[in-house]
């Protein structure tokens, strides 16, 4: 996906929606497993205000857009989760809640892919034009199709990126809690180095080499 600055008006709302649903999914699944921390702190809401992170939701996406990056992603404020409150095995609960965020992004990608194909369907377009007029196709349907396409793209990228097995990403949390307890205890002290590894991979473009082939495969299926 080569970023066109003229499409930013569609991309930013799609990105904000993707990162917010991602975090709410974490909190909602944690709540279903017995942890009400996110609910008590008012984070089980689709209102963007409590979720927006100035760095991850605004600055990083803005920089990627200005650099015409081949991928666009960001993040929201992490939803607070206390695994000690889980009704099930704590490690199993962490794995489930960690996967919930990327899982939500993949579900959104499939949903918006369906909507994208709907608004490009000839029968639908004919019916729509018969009700609202041919002019509405350009003023309504074309912008919707652009938004849906970006929503698919961004949700796929966000889901794939977060499943990379590097802490503190969701994939890293899943990997840590799949390890034998003894090995997990040895690895966890080095967890904070994962952030710097992610930055290094981003700066060198390695992230793109990892994500883009997977992204293009799923885009070829969905779109």
N, C-alpha and C positions, 0 to 999 in steps of 0.2 A: 504494500500500500504506500504509494508515494503521496505525500501530503500536499494538497493544493490549498494555499492560504485562503482562497475564496470560499472554501467549504468549512472553514473554522466554525461558522455559526451552527453547523450541523454536528460537528465533531465534539465540541465542548459539552453540550447537553447529553450526548450519547455517552461520553466518558464519565461524566458526573453520575449519571444513572447507573452505569456499570459498576463503579466503585462503591456506590451507596448500597445497591442490592447485594454486592459481595459481602460487605460488612454486616448488613442486617441479617443475611443468611447465617453467618457465623453466630450471631447473638440469638437468633430464633431457634436454631438447632440446639445451642447450649441451654436455652430456656426449656426446650422439650426434654432435655436430659437432666433437668433439675437445677440448673444454675440460673438464677434470676438477676444476676448482677447487671447485665445490659438493660433489662427491663426497668430496674430500680433507678438506673442512671439516665433513663429517657433515650436510650439508643435504639430501641426497637421501633423506629419510625423512619418513614421515607422522606421526611422533611430534611432537605440537604444541609441546613444550618448546623445541626450538632455533629455532622459527619465531615464537613469540609476541612481539609488540612491545607494550610496556605502553601506549604512546600509541595506535597504530593498531589493535591487536587488542582493547583493553579500554576505554580512556578515551573515544575518539571514538565507538565504538558505544554506550557507556553514555550519553553526552551526547545522542546522537541519539534514543535510546529515551526518556530523560527529557523531551526536548522534543517527543515524539510526532511526530517527523519523518516526512514521507511516504516517505522512502527510508532504508534502512539499509545502510551499507557500512563497510569498514575495510580494514586491510592488515596483512600480516605483515612480518617483517624481510626485506628484499630478499636474494635468494640471490646470492652472489658469482659473477660471471661475468667471465672475461678473454677478450675477443674476439680477442686476439693468438694464442690457442691454436686458433682455428677452422681446420679443414681447408679451408674454402671461403672465398670473398671475405668479408672482415671485415664490410663493410656489409650484405651479403646475410645473413650469419649473425646480425647484430644484429636485422635485420628479422624473421627466422624465430623467434629466441628471444623477441623482444618479443611477437610474436603468440601464442606458446605459452600464456602465462598466461591472457589473455582466451579463447583457444580452449578451454582446459581448463574454464573456467567455463561456456561455452556448451554443451560436451558434458555437463557435470554437470546443467545446466538441462534438457536434453533427456532425460537418464537419469531424473531425479527426476520429470519430467512423466509419463514412461511408468509409473513406479511409482505415482504419484498416481492415474492413471486405472485402474491394475490394482486397487488396494485399494478403488476405488469401483465396480468392475465387479460387476454383480448375480450373475453366475455364480460369480465368485471368492468373493464374500461368502457365498453359499449354501454353497459347498464348505467355506469356512473355518469357518462356524458349525456345520456338520455334524460337524466334527472337534473343535473346541475349545469349542463351545457358544455360544449367543447372547450371553452376557455378555462374551465375549472381543471381540466387535465393538466395544463401547464402551471397554473397557479397553486394547485393543491397536490395533485398526484406526483408530479416531478419532484417537488421538495420532500414529500413523504418517502419516495423511493430512495432519494439520496440519504436521508436520515436513517432509514432502515438498513441500507447497505453499510453505512459507517457503524451502526449499532452492532451488526453482525461481526464486522471486522474487529472492533475494539473489544467486544466481549470475548471473542476467541483469543485475541492476544493476551488479554488480562488473565483469562483462565489458564492458558498454557504457561505464561510467565510465572504465575503463582504456584504452579506445580513443579517448578524446578526444585530439585532436592538440595536447596541451600537455605539454612536458617538465616533470617527469620521468616522466609517465605513459607506458605502453607505446605509446599512439598517438603521443605526441610523439617517442619514439625512432624509431618507424617513419617518421614524416614527415621527421625530420632526415636519416635515411639514404636517403630517396628523393630528396632534393634534390641538385642538382648539387654536386660537391665544393666548388667555390668559394663557392657560396651557403651551404652547410652550415658552412664555416669562419667565415663572417661572422655566422651566427646563433648558433652554439654559445656564444660568450661571454655571451650573454643568457639562456642556458638556465636559470640558477638563479632567474630572475624568475618562471618558470613556477609554482613552488611558491606564491608570493604571489598569483599570478593565480587559482590554484585555490582558495585560502582566500577570496579576494574573491568569487569566483563562488558559493562555498558560503554565505557570510554573506549575500549579497544574494538568494539563492534562484534565481539564474540557472541553476545546475547542474540543478535540478529541471525547469525549462522545457525544457532540452536533452534530459535523460535520459528523463523520464517519458513523452513521446509514443512514443519508440522502445520503451521498456519495456512500455507498455500494448499496443502493436501485437503484440509477440512473446508477451505473456501471453495475449492473445486467441486466438492460434494454438495455444499449448501447453496452455492450461487450458480 
